[in-house]
C-alpha cells in the first residue's frame, strides 16, 4: 500500500511541477502613458520601496520573468514581486504606493509650519542667550516632549534643508 501511494505521489508531483514550469509566463503590457508614469515613479519616487515596485513592473513589461526580476532586485523570494504584479493589474500605480499606516501622531511634526518656526526661534535663543531649548519649545507649544523627540525632530529638520534658513 505505501509503495503504491508513494508512486502515485511521485507521479502527481511530477505532473504538477511539469505543468507549473511549462505554463506560459505572463508579462505586464503597458501603454506609453503608464510606462512614462512608472519611469517617473522609478526615477523620482519619494520612497525606495515605491521605486522598487515601479522597477519590477517595468522589468515585467520588458518581458523579464519573475525569477529574473527577483535576481535583478536582489530579493529572497518571488512572492512580493507576484503580489506587486497582481496589485498593478487591479489598482494601477496607486496600488504600488505605500498605504497609510496607523500610528500615534507626532508631537513635533516637520510638516507643521508652527512647529518648525517655534523650534527655529528657540534654537536661535539657545545660540544667542544660552536658553534651554527643550523648555522653550514646551512653553511655546504647550506640550511635553522628550529629549529623544527633540533630537529626532532636529535631525529631520536638518536633513530636510530647513535648518539653514534661520
TIDO-124059 format. One record per residue (C-alpha): residue in one letter; x, y negated, z negated; residue number from 0. Coordinates in nm, 4 decimals. Each point is the difference from the previous one (the first is absolute). Layout:
REM TIDO-124059
['A' [X Y Z] NUM]
...
END
This chain:
REM TIDO-124059
['X' [0.0000 0.0000 0.0000] 0]
['X' [0.2747 -0.2502 -0.0894] 1]
['X' [0.1882 0.0775 0.3239] 2]
['X' [-0.3118 -0.0696 0.2054] 3]
['X' [-0.0592 -0.3245 -0.1877] 4]
['X' [0.3566 -0.1159 0.0449] 5]
['X' [-0.0100 0.0780 0.3755] 6]
['X' [-0.3266 -0.1903 0.0323] 7]
['X' [0.1465 -0.2909 -0.1954] 8]
['X' [0.3094 0.0031 0.2189] 9]
['X' [-0.2071 -0.0020 0.3209] 10]
['X' [-0.2293 -0.2732 -0.1314] 11]
['X' [0.2944 -0.2146 -0.1118] 12]
['X' [0.1739 0.0501 0.3350] 13]
['X' [-0.3167 -0.0954 0.1917] 14]
['X' [-0.0640 -0.3042 -0.2189] 15]
['X' [0.3594 -0.1287 0.0275] 16]
['X' [0.0027 0.0559 0.3755] 17]
['X' [-0.3299 -0.1838 0.0344] 18]
['X' [0.1171 -0.2954 -0.2083] 19]
['X' [0.3331 -0.0415 0.1766] 20]
['X' [-0.1460 0.0481 0.3467] 21]
['X' [-0.2674 -0.2638 -0.0577] 22]
['X' [0.0472 -0.3116 0.2107] 23]
['X' [0.1439 -0.2942 -0.1903] 24]
['X' [-0.2210 -0.3045 -0.0261] 25]
['X' [0.1552 -0.3379 0.0587] 26]
['X' [-0.1449 -0.3411 -0.0675] 27]
['X' [-0.1002 -0.1908 0.3118] 28]
['X' [0.0190 -0.3776 -0.0473] 29]
['X' [-0.1324 -0.2916 0.1971] 30]
['X' [0.2454 -0.2800 0.0741] 31]
['X' [-0.1631 -0.2185 -0.2677] 32]
['X' [0.0237 0.2770 -0.2646] 33]
['X' [0.3626 0.0607 0.0949] 34]
['X' [0.0842 -0.3702 -0.0374] 35]
['X' [-0.1802 -0.0115 -0.3356] 36]
['X' [0.1950 0.3021 -0.1257] 37]
['X' [0.3308 -0.1401 0.1267] 38]
['X' [-0.0690 -0.3219 -0.1895] 39]
['X' [-0.0858 0.2001 -0.3129] 40]
['X' [0.3123 0.2128 0.0417] 41]
['X' [0.2323 -0.2972 0.0451] 42]
['X' [-0.1556 -0.2586 -0.2304] 43]
['X' [-0.2180 0.1939 -0.2444] 44]
['X' [0.0203 -0.1216 -0.3588] 45]
['X' [0.0449 0.3417 -0.1603] 46]
['X' [0.2405 0.2747 0.0996] 47]
['X' [-0.2721 0.2653 -0.0348] 48]
['X' [-0.2215 -0.1811 0.2528] 49]
['X' [0.2922 -0.0393 0.2430] 50]
['X' [0.0717 0.3729 -0.0310] 51]
['X' [-0.3632 0.0901 0.0764] 52]
['X' [-0.0011 -0.2271 0.3057] 53]
['X' [0.3255 0.1580 0.1167] 54]
['X' [-0.1468 0.3504 -0.0295] 55]
['X' [-0.3006 -0.0932 0.2172] 56]
['X' [0.2298 -0.1570 0.2600] 57]
['X' [0.2145 0.3142 0.0021] 58]
['X' [-0.3091 0.2144 0.0499] 59]
['X' [-0.1016 -0.2238 0.2896] 60]
['X' [0.3406 0.0636 0.1568] 61]
['X' [-0.0902 0.3726 -0.0183] 62]
['X' [0.2200 0.0964 -0.2930] 63]
['X' [-0.1273 0.3028 -0.1903] 64]
['X' [-0.0758 -0.0236 -0.3701] 65]
['X' [0.3139 0.1977 -0.0859] 66]
['X' [0.2115 -0.2393 0.2066] 67]
['X' [-0.1626 -0.2990 -0.1699] 68]
['X' [0.0746 0.1601 -0.3367] 69]
['X' [0.3671 0.0290 0.0955] 70]
['X' [0.0228 -0.3549 0.1363] 71]
['X' [-0.1632 -0.1483 -0.3110] 72]
['X' [0.2061 0.2312 -0.2251] 73]
['X' [-0.3039 0.1344 -0.1839] 74]
['X' [-0.0271 0.3257 -0.1912] 75]
['X' [-0.3455 0.1014 0.1203] 76]
['X' [-0.2277 -0.0515 0.2977] 77]
['X' [-0.3134 -0.0344 -0.2157] 78]
['X' [0.0263 -0.3776 -0.0330] 79]
['X' [0.0620 -0.0440 0.3703] 80]
['X' [-0.3047 0.2087 0.0885] 81]
['X' [-0.2068 -0.2041 -0.2455] 82]
['X' [0.1219 -0.3274 0.1590] 83]
['X' [-0.0928 0.1287 0.3463] 84]
['X' [-0.3497 0.0993 -0.1200] 85]
['X' [-0.0425 -0.3360 -0.1728] 86]
['X' [0.1072 -0.1835 0.3162] 87]
['X' [-0.2594 0.1862 0.2050] 88]
['X' [-0.2761 -0.0848 -0.2481] 89]
['X' [0.0858 -0.3524 -0.1173] 90]
['X' [0.2661 -0.1430 0.2304] 91]
['X' [0.2706 -0.2308 -0.1337] 92]
['X' [-0.2077 -0.0989 -0.3044] 93]
['X' [0.0185 0.3614 -0.1175] 94]
['X' [0.3805 -0.0142 0.0003] 95]
['X' [0.0141 -0.2937 -0.2407] 96]
['X' [0.0407 0.0627 -0.3718] 97]
['X' [-0.3284 0.0069 -0.1880] 98]
['X' [-0.0551 -0.2239 -0.3007] 99]
['X' [0.0999 0.1875 -0.3112] 100]
['X' [-0.1817 -0.0958 -0.3167] 101]
['X' [0.2004 -0.1201 -0.2931] 102]
['X' [0.0372 -0.2740 -0.2538] 103]
['X' [0.0112 -0.3523 0.1391] 104]
['X' [0.3388 -0.1616 -0.0643] 105]
['X' [0.0314 -0.2656 -0.2700] 106]
['X' [0.2334 -0.1967 0.2253] 107]
['X' [-0.0800 0.0229 0.3687] 108]
['X' [0.2461 -0.1064 0.2682] 109]
['X' [-0.2931 -0.0910 0.2280] 110]
['X' [-0.1571 -0.2327 -0.2602] 111]
['X' [0.1251 -0.3535 0.0701] 112]
['X' [-0.0752 -0.1133 -0.3552] 113]
['X' [0.2191 0.2751 -0.1473] 114]
['X' [0.2850 -0.0816 0.2377] 115]
['X' [-0.0172 -0.3750 -0.0779] 116]
['X' [-0.0113 0.0551 -0.3782] 117]
['X' [0.2967 0.2396 0.0076] 118]
['X' [0.2059 -0.2350 0.2191] 119]
['X' [-0.0820 -0.2949 -0.2265] 120]
['X' [0.0918 0.2013 -0.3106] 121]
['X' [0.3220 0.1224 0.1648] 122]
['X' [0.0945 -0.3599 0.0771] 123]
['X' [-0.0623 -0.0879 -0.3661] 124]
['X' [0.2232 0.2842 -0.1135] 125]
['X' [0.2836 -0.1182 0.2203] 126]
['X' [-0.0339 -0.3689 -0.0913] 127]
['X' [-0.1078 0.0089 -0.3665] 128]
['X' [0.0817 0.3521 -0.1166] 129]
['X' [-0.3674 0.0858 -0.0735] 130]
['X' [-0.1397 0.3506 -0.0558] 131]
['X' [-0.1135 0.1258 0.3425] 132]
['X' [-0.2324 0.2747 -0.1205] 133]
['X' [-0.1616 -0.2212 -0.2645] 134]
['X' [-0.0504 -0.2848 0.2453] 135]
['X' [-0.1741 0.2263 0.2528] 136]
['X' [-0.2203 0.1598 -0.2670] 137]
['X' [-0.1001 -0.3453 -0.1238] 138]
['X' [-0.0794 -0.1371 0.3481] 139]
['X' [-0.1974 0.3032 0.1233] 140]
['X' [-0.1520 0.1025 -0.3370] 141]
['X' [0.1122 0.3618 0.0402] 142]
['X' [0.2434 0.2283 -0.1784] 143]
['X' [0.2729 0.1494 0.2176] 144]
['X' [0.2902 0.2262 -0.0747] 145]
['X' [0.3606 -0.0683 0.0936] 146]
['X' [-0.0179 0.2880 0.2487] 147]
['X' [-0.3048 -0.1537 0.1708] 148]
['X' [0.1761 -0.3348 0.0238] 149]
['X' [0.3189 0.1599 0.1301] 150]
['X' [-0.1950 0.1975 0.2649] 151]
['X' [-0.1877 -0.3135 0.1078] 152]
['X' [0.3210 -0.2030 0.0283] 153]
['X' [0.1626 0.2768 0.2023] 154]
['X' [-0.2973 0.0136 0.2389] 155]
['X' [-0.0032 -0.3774 0.0195] 156]
['X' [0.3666 -0.0149 0.0973] 157]
['X' [-0.0278 0.2769 0.2620] 158]
['X' [-0.3068 -0.1716 0.1434] 159]
['X' [0.2118 -0.3065 0.0796] 160]
['X' [-0.1957 -0.2361 -0.2262] 161]
['X' [0.2629 -0.0302 -0.2731] 162]
['X' [0.2139 -0.2468 0.1885] 163]
['X' [-0.2869 -0.2412 0.0659] 164]
['X' [-0.0090 -0.1776 -0.3339] 165]
END
